[in-house]
């Protein structure tokens, strides 16, 4: 059972970024500089530690969220999408005039039992 998905438009952007930059990583920290938005970086540019939770993979790219942020989002299903407009982060899509966003819905009772035992 998954807790994260990606729209077709956002998946197209991820594939394009992978072609340009190689291995990537998604991260959502909840910090400054649009940190509550999902950001995508070259894999070697992102330092992970025990405070990061792996939520799943999107287009072959691991998606991590800071544990503190995850505590707020753990009862939701997340869909990663894009929107027009520049964010104020260092995420790789920003120069394209777009940014990643999150759409969420509450997990069903069954999903919650499996994903948050």
N, C-alpha and C positions, 0 to 999 in steps of 0.2 A: 504494500500500500504506500502510495506516494504522498508527500505533503507539499510538493512544489511542482509547478508546470511553467511552460513558456508559450507565448502566443507565436503564431507563424511569423508575424512581422519582426518580433524581437529575435526569433531564432535565425532569421535571415541576417540580421545585424551581427549576431554572434558569429555566424559562419564567416561573414566578411572580415570581422576583426581577427578571427583565427588565421585566415589567409594572410593578413597583413602582419600579425604580431606573433604567431605561433601559439604555444601553450598559454592558456588563460586561467583566471580564477575569478569567480564572483565573490563579493563580500558585502555584507550589510552590517555596519557597526553600531549605528545609533548615535554616533559622535557628531562632530562639527562638519562643516563643508558638505552638506547634503548627506551626511553619514547615515541617516535613516533611510536613504534610497539605496537600492542595490547598485553596486559599482563593479566594474570589470577591469582587471589589471593583467599585465603580463605576469605569468605565474611566479617568476623569480622576484618580482617587485613587491610581493605581499608576504609579510611575515605572519605566520599563524602560530598560536600557542594553545594551551589547554583551555583558554577562555573562548575558543571558537568551536561552533557546532556545525557539523556537516549535515545539511538538509537534503541533499541529493545532487543529481547531475542534470544539467541542461545543455543539450547539444555537445555532450562530452566534456563540459566544463563544470568542475565542482563548485557548488554554491554553499558558502559558509555564512554563518551569522554569529555575532558576538553573543556569548551565553546570556548576558544581562538583557539584551534585546530579544533573544529567543524566549525568555520567560514571559514576555508580553505577547509574543506571536505563536506560542506553541499550540494553541487551541484553534489555529486558523490554517486554511489551505491557501497557499500563496501562488498567484499567477504573475509571472514577470512579463511586462509589456514595455513598449516604448511610447514616448510622446514627443511632440516637437518642442523645441526650446532648449536652450543651453542650461545645464545645471552648473553649480559652482564647485564641482569636484574635479578630481584628477582622473576620472573614469575615461576609458579609451574612446567611448562613443561621443563624448562632448564636442570634439571638433566637427562632427558630422551634423551638428545642429539639432541633436536629439538627446534624450536621456532615458534611462531605464526607470520604470515605476513599478509599484506593486499593487495588484488588485487582490483583495482577500475576502474570504468567506469563512464562517465558522465551520469547524469540522463537524461531520455528522456524529451521532452518538457512537456508531460502530467504528468510524475512523478514529475517534478520540480514544476508544478503548484499546485499539491496536497501536496507535502512535504515541500515546501517553499513558502507558500501563501504570 
